[in-house]
Amino acid sequence: MKRIVLAAALALAPVTAFAEPLKIGVVPGAYGDTVAVAAEEAKAKGLEVEVIEFSDWTTPNVALDAGDIDLNFFQHAPFLKNANEQGGHDLVVVAPGILANLGLYSLRHKSFDEIPQNGTVAIANDPVNQGRGLLLLEKAGLIRLKDDVGFLGSVDDIADNPKNLSFTEVEGPQLVRITGDVDLAQGYPHFIVAAGTFDPTSALLYSGIEDRQFAVAFVAKSDRKDDPKIKEFIEVFHSSKAVEDQARKSFSDSDKLYILAWKDQ
């Protein structure tokens, strides 16, 4: 099993489509680590897998659509729907993976009551994950959204902001880096674990199983959704005790931070 790190701006060189090994795009942290564990087990069964890490949430779909990779594992279905519409891709979910519970984190305050008037909030900049973060802020009682906004809401859909909070929009994987600079930040526990900068179990509020639709899934081009090699790898991933152990380690051994979505359908 080979593991390659690619910068977001790096253009992938053309390769022979769908040739061996099976190439899987991931982002660093829990998703990349669990796929790497499954890749080792797949190799023992005769399936060679190459794990390719990306540093952003756009390039893995571009690479998949171009045929430079065979599968990716970093996004949930609502994100994929938006990516297909925006990028003109024809990508589909082929299997469920891990539900990472979103959190609201503060390194300055111990409760939402302490968030000051005119406080600062960091939130994801993509349409789907920003909406998910806003729903959690509404659940915390800090804002009220317009009626029937749902998870595709944006900061423009805030109907009531009693503390006059100001919002900084940041790409999801980078939120961990700005958390200390704001009063409150949307956070993804797996990125916080990977960064090692603060306690991922310290969120003031988490999402949970009600966010089932946001489970990160395995995604392929629509014409390869029944590919035997892809099915074989996913079977290894879903049946592996080592993958479950790695997922738990990647989420700081805390049940607050994640759910194995394929076991909770």
ZAZA-968243 format. One record per residue (C-alpha): residue number from 1; residue in one letter; chain; z, y, x. Coordinates in steps of 0.2 Angstrom, whole numbers, plus 5000, padded with zeros to 4 digits. Layout:
# ZAZA-968243
{NUM, a, A, {Z, Y, X}}
...
# end
This chain:
# ZAZA-968243
{1, m, A, {5000, 5000, 5000}}
{2, k, A, {4995, 5017, 5007}}
{3, r, A, {5003, 5033, 5002}}
{4, i, A, {4993, 5049, 5005}}
{5, v, A, {4999, 5067, 5001}}
{6, l, A, {4986, 5080, 4996}}
{7, a, A, {4988, 5099, 4994}}
{8, a, A, {4984, 5106, 4977}}
{9, a, A, {4969, 5115, 4984}}
{10, l, A, {4962, 5101, 4994}}
{11, a, A, {4945, 5095, 4987}}
{12, l, A, {4944, 5076, 4986}}
{13, a, A, {4929, 5069, 4995}}
{14, p, A, {4918, 5058, 4985}}
{15, v, A, {4921, 5039, 4985}}
{16, t, A, {4913, 5024, 4978}}
{17, a, A, {4919, 5024, 4959}}
{18, f, A, {4933, 5012, 4955}}
{19, a, A, {4932, 5003, 4972}}
{20, e, A, {4947, 4994, 4979}}
{21, p, A, {4960, 4998, 4981}}
{22, l, A, {4967, 5005, 4964}}
{23, k, A, {4970, 5023, 4967}}
{24, i, A, {4984, 5031, 4957}}
{25, g, A, {4988, 5050, 4957}}
{26, v, A, {5006, 5055, 4956}}
{27, v, A, {5018, 5070, 4959}}
{28, p, A, {5033, 5069, 4971}}
{29, g, A, {5049, 5062, 4965}}
{30, a, A, {5053, 5049, 4952}}
{31, y, A, {5035, 5046, 4946}}
{32, g, A, {5028, 5044, 4964}}
{33, d, A, {5043, 5034, 4970}}
{34, t, A, {5042, 5021, 4955}}
{35, v, A, {5023, 5019, 4957}}
{36, a, A, {5026, 5016, 4975}}
{37, v, A, {5038, 5002, 4972}}
{38, a, A, {5026, 4994, 4959}}
{39, a, A, {5012, 4996, 4972}}
{40, e, A, {5022, 4985, 4984}}
{41, e, A, {5025, 4972, 4971}}
{42, a, A, {5006, 4973, 4965}}
{43, k, A, {5001, 4970, 4983}}
{44, a, A, {5011, 4954, 4984}}
{45, k, A, {5001, 4948, 4969}}
{46, g, A, {4985, 4952, 4977}}
{47, l, A, {4981, 4969, 4970}}
{48, e, A, {4980, 4983, 4983}}
{49, v, A, {4986, 5000, 4977}}
{50, e, A, {4984, 5017, 4985}}
{51, v, A, {4997, 5030, 4979}}
{52, i, A, {4990, 5048, 4981}}
{53, e, A, {5003, 5063, 4979}}
{54, f, A, {4997, 5080, 4972}}
{55, s, A, {5008, 5096, 4973}}
{56, d, A, {5002, 5103, 4956}}
{57, w, A, {4998, 5098, 4938}}
{58, t, A, {4980, 5102, 4938}}
{59, t, A, {4972, 5093, 4952}}
{60, p, A, {4977, 5075, 4946}}
{61, n, A, {4967, 5077, 4931}}
{62, v, A, {4952, 5085, 4940}}
{63, a, A, {4952, 5070, 4952}}
{64, l, A, {4954, 5057, 4938}}
{65, d, A, {4939, 5065, 4929}}
{66, a, A, {4929, 5065, 4944}}
{67, g, A, {4932, 5047, 4948}}
{68, d, A, {4941, 5051, 4964}}
{69, i, A, {4956, 5041, 4958}}
{70, d, A, {4958, 5027, 4944}}
{71, l, A, {4974, 5032, 4936}}
{72, n, A, {4987, 5045, 4936}}
{73, f, A, {5005, 5046, 4931}}
{74, f, A, {5013, 5063, 4930}}
{75, q, A, {5010, 5070, 4912}}
{76, h, A, {5014, 5067, 4894}}
{77, a, A, {5002, 5066, 4879}}
{78, p, A, {5004, 5084, 4873}}
{79, f, A, {5000, 5090, 4891}}
{80, l, A, {4985, 5078, 4892}}
{81, k, A, {4978, 5084, 4875}}
{82, n, A, {4979, 5102, 4881}}
{83, a, A, {4971, 5097, 4898}}
{84, n, A, {4957, 5088, 4890}}
{85, e, A, {4953, 5103, 4879}}
{86, q, A, {4954, 5116, 4893}}
{87, g, A, {4946, 5106, 4906}}
{88, g, A, {4933, 5096, 4896}}
{89, h, A, {4940, 5079, 4901}}
{90, d, A, {4939, 5063, 4892}}
{91, l, A, {4956, 5056, 4898}}
{92, v, A, {4967, 5044, 4888}}
{93, v, A, {4985, 5038, 4888}}
{94, v, A, {4985, 5019, 4892}}
{95, a, A, {5003, 5015, 4893}}
{96, p, A, {5020, 5024, 4892}}
{97, g, A, {5031, 5027, 4907}}
{98, i, A, {5047, 5038, 4909}}
{99, l, A, {5054, 5051, 4898}}
{100, a, A, {5063, 5064, 4909}}
{101, n, A, {5075, 5074, 4899}}
{102, l, A, {5072, 5093, 4901}}
{103, g, A, {5087, 5103, 4906}}
{104, l, A, {5093, 5122, 4905}}
{105, y, A, {5101, 5125, 4922}}
{106, s, A, {5111, 5140, 4929}}
{107, l, A, {5118, 5142, 4946}}
{108, r, A, {5127, 5158, 4941}}
{109, h, A, {5135, 5154, 4924}}
{110, k, A, {5145, 5140, 4917}}
{111, s, A, {5140, 5142, 4899}}
{112, f, A, {5127, 5150, 4888}}
{113, d, A, {5140, 5163, 4882}}
{114, e, A, {5141, 5170, 4900}}
{115, i, A, {5122, 5173, 4901}}
{116, p, A, {5122, 5193, 4901}}
{117, q, A, {5113, 5205, 4891}}
{118, n, A, {5096, 5208, 4899}}
{119, g, A, {5097, 5192, 4908}}
{120, t, A, {5083, 5183, 4917}}
{121, v, A, {5076, 5166, 4913}}
{122, a, A, {5063, 5155, 4922}}
{123, i, A, {5052, 5145, 4911}}
{124, a, A, {5036, 5134, 4914}}
{125, n, A, {5020, 5143, 4914}}
{126, d, A, {5009, 5129, 4906}}
{127, p, A, {5007, 5130, 4887}}
{128, v, A, {5015, 5113, 4882}}
{129, n, A, {5030, 5113, 4894}}
{130, q, A, {5033, 5132, 4890}}
{131, g, A, {5034, 5127, 4872}}
{132, r, A, {5046, 5113, 4875}}
{133, g, A, {5057, 5124, 4886}}
{134, l, A, {5057, 5138, 4872}}
{135, l, A, {5063, 5125, 4859}}
{136, l, A, {5077, 5120, 4870}}
{137, l, A, {5082, 5139, 4872}}
{138, e, A, {5082, 5140, 4853}}
{139, k, A, {5093, 5125, 4852}}
{140, a, A, {5105, 5133, 4864}}
{141, g, A, {5105, 5148, 4852}}
{142, l, A, {5098, 5161, 4865}}
{143, i, A, {5082, 5164, 4855}}
{144, r, A, {5074, 5162, 4838}}
{145, l, A, {5055, 5157, 4837}}
{146, k, A, {5043, 5161, 4824}}
{147, d, A, {5043, 5148, 4810}}
{148, d, A, {5032, 5132, 4813}}
{149, v, A, {5028, 5136, 4831}}
{150, g, A, {5032, 5119, 4837}}
{151, f, A, {5030, 5113, 4856}}
{152, l, A, {5015, 5124, 4859}}
{153, g, A, {5025, 5140, 4857}}
{154, s, A, {5024, 5154, 4870}}
{155, v, A, {5035, 5168, 4875}}
{156, d, A, {5024, 5178, 4863}}
{157, d, A, {5031, 5168, 4849}}
{158, i, A, {5049, 5173, 4851}}
{159, a, A, {5055, 5181, 4835}}
{160, d, A, {5072, 5186, 4840}}
{161, n, A, {5080, 5189, 4857}}
{162, p, A, {5097, 5196, 4855}}
{163, k, A, {5101, 5196, 4873}}
{164, n, A, {5085, 5204, 4877}}
{165, l, A, {5081, 5191, 4890}}
{166, s, A, {5066, 5193, 4902}}
{167, f, A, {5056, 5178, 4906}}
{168, t, A, {5047, 5173, 4923}}
{169, e, A, {5034, 5160, 4920}}
{170, v, A, {5033, 5147, 4935}}
{171, e, A, {5023, 5131, 4937}}
{172, g, A, {5034, 5117, 4932}}
{173, p, A, {5037, 5109, 4949}}
{174, q, A, {5042, 5125, 4957}}
{175, l, A, {5055, 5130, 4944}}
{176, v, A, {5068, 5121, 4955}}
{177, r, A, {5065, 5134, 4969}}
{178, i, A, {5068, 5149, 4958}}
{179, t, A, {5083, 5143, 4949}}
{180, g, A, {5096, 5152, 4960}}
{181, d, A, {5087, 5168, 4958}}
{182, v, A, {5088, 5169, 4939}}
{183, d, A, {5102, 5168, 4926}}
{184, l, A, {5095, 5152, 4918}}
{185, a, A, {5080, 5141, 4922}}
{186, q, A, {5071, 5127, 4913}}
{187, g, A, {5072, 5112, 4924}}
{188, y, A, {5065, 5095, 4927}}
{189, p, A, {5079, 5083, 4934}}
{190, h, A, {5067, 5073, 4945}}
{191, f, A, {5061, 5088, 4954}}
{192, i, A, {5079, 5094, 4956}}
{193, v, A, {5083, 5077, 4963}}
{194, a, A, {5068, 5077, 4975}}
{195, a, A, {5073, 5095, 4981}}
{196, g, A, {5091, 5091, 4983}}
{197, t, A, {5096, 5109, 4981}}
{198, f, A, {5109, 5107, 4967}}
{199, d, A, {5116, 5094, 4955}}
{200, p, A, {5103, 5088, 4943}}
{201, t, A, {5117, 5082, 4931}}
{202, s, A, {5124, 5100, 4929}}
{203, a, A, {5113, 5107, 4915}}
{204, l, A, {5121, 5117, 4902}}
{205, l, A, {5110, 5107, 4889}}
{206, y, A, {5097, 5093, 4889}}
{207, s, A, {5084, 5087, 4878}}
{208, g, A, {5084, 5068, 4873}}
{209, i, A, {5076, 5054, 4864}}
{210, e, A, {5070, 5067, 4851}}
{211, d, A, {5057, 5072, 4864}}
{212, r, A, {5049, 5055, 4864}}
{213, q, A, {5032, 5062, 4864}}
{214, f, A, {5035, 5070, 4881}}
{215, a, A, {5037, 5053, 4890}}
{216, v, A, {5026, 5054, 4906}}
{217, a, A, {5012, 5041, 4904}}
{218, f, A, {4999, 5032, 4913}}
{219, v, A, {4982, 5040, 4910}}
{220, a, A, {4964, 5034, 4914}}
{221, k, A, {4946, 5039, 4909}}
{222, s, A, {4943, 5033, 4892}}
{223, d, A, {4929, 5021, 4897}}
{224, r, A, {4942, 5012, 4909}}
{225, k, A, {4957, 5011, 4897}}
{226, d, A, {4955, 4992, 4896}}
{227, d, A, {4951, 4989, 4914}}
{228, p, A, {4959, 4973, 4920}}
{229, k, A, {4965, 4980, 4936}}
{230, i, A, {4974, 4995, 4927}}
{231, k, A, {4982, 4983, 4915}}
{232, e, A, {4988, 4972, 4929}}
{233, f, A, {4996, 4986, 4938}}
{234, i, A, {5005, 4992, 4922}}
{235, e, A, {5011, 4975, 4918}}
{236, v, A, {5019, 4975, 4936}}
{237, f, A, {5026, 4992, 4933}}
{238, h, A, {5034, 4988, 4916}}
{239, s, A, {5041, 4971, 4921}}
{240, s, A, {5048, 4976, 4938}}
{241, k, A, {5067, 4976, 4940}}
{242, a, A, {5064, 4986, 4957}}
{243, v, A, {5055, 4999, 4947}}
{244, e, A, {5069, 5001, 4935}}
{245, d, A, {5081, 5002, 4950}}
{246, q, A, {5071, 5015, 4958}}
{247, a, A, {5070, 5025, 4942}}
{248, r, A, {5088, 5025, 4941}}
{249, k, A, {5090, 5031, 4959}}
{250, s, A, {5077, 5044, 4957}}
{251, f, A, {5087, 5051, 4942}}
{252, s, A, {5104, 5051, 4951}}
{253, d, A, {5110, 5036, 4942}}
{254, s, A, {5113, 5046, 4927}}
{255, d, A, {5108, 5041, 4909}}
{256, k, A, {5108, 5059, 4904}}
{257, l, A, {5092, 5062, 4914}}
{258, y, A, {5079, 5050, 4909}}
{259, i, A, {5074, 5035, 4897}}
{260, l, A, {5062, 5021, 4901}}
{261, a, A, {5050, 5024, 4887}}
{262, w, A, {5041, 5007, 4887}}
{263, k, A, {5058, 4999, 4883}}
{264, d, A, {5062, 5011, 4868}}
{265, q, A, {5047, 5010, 4857}}
# end
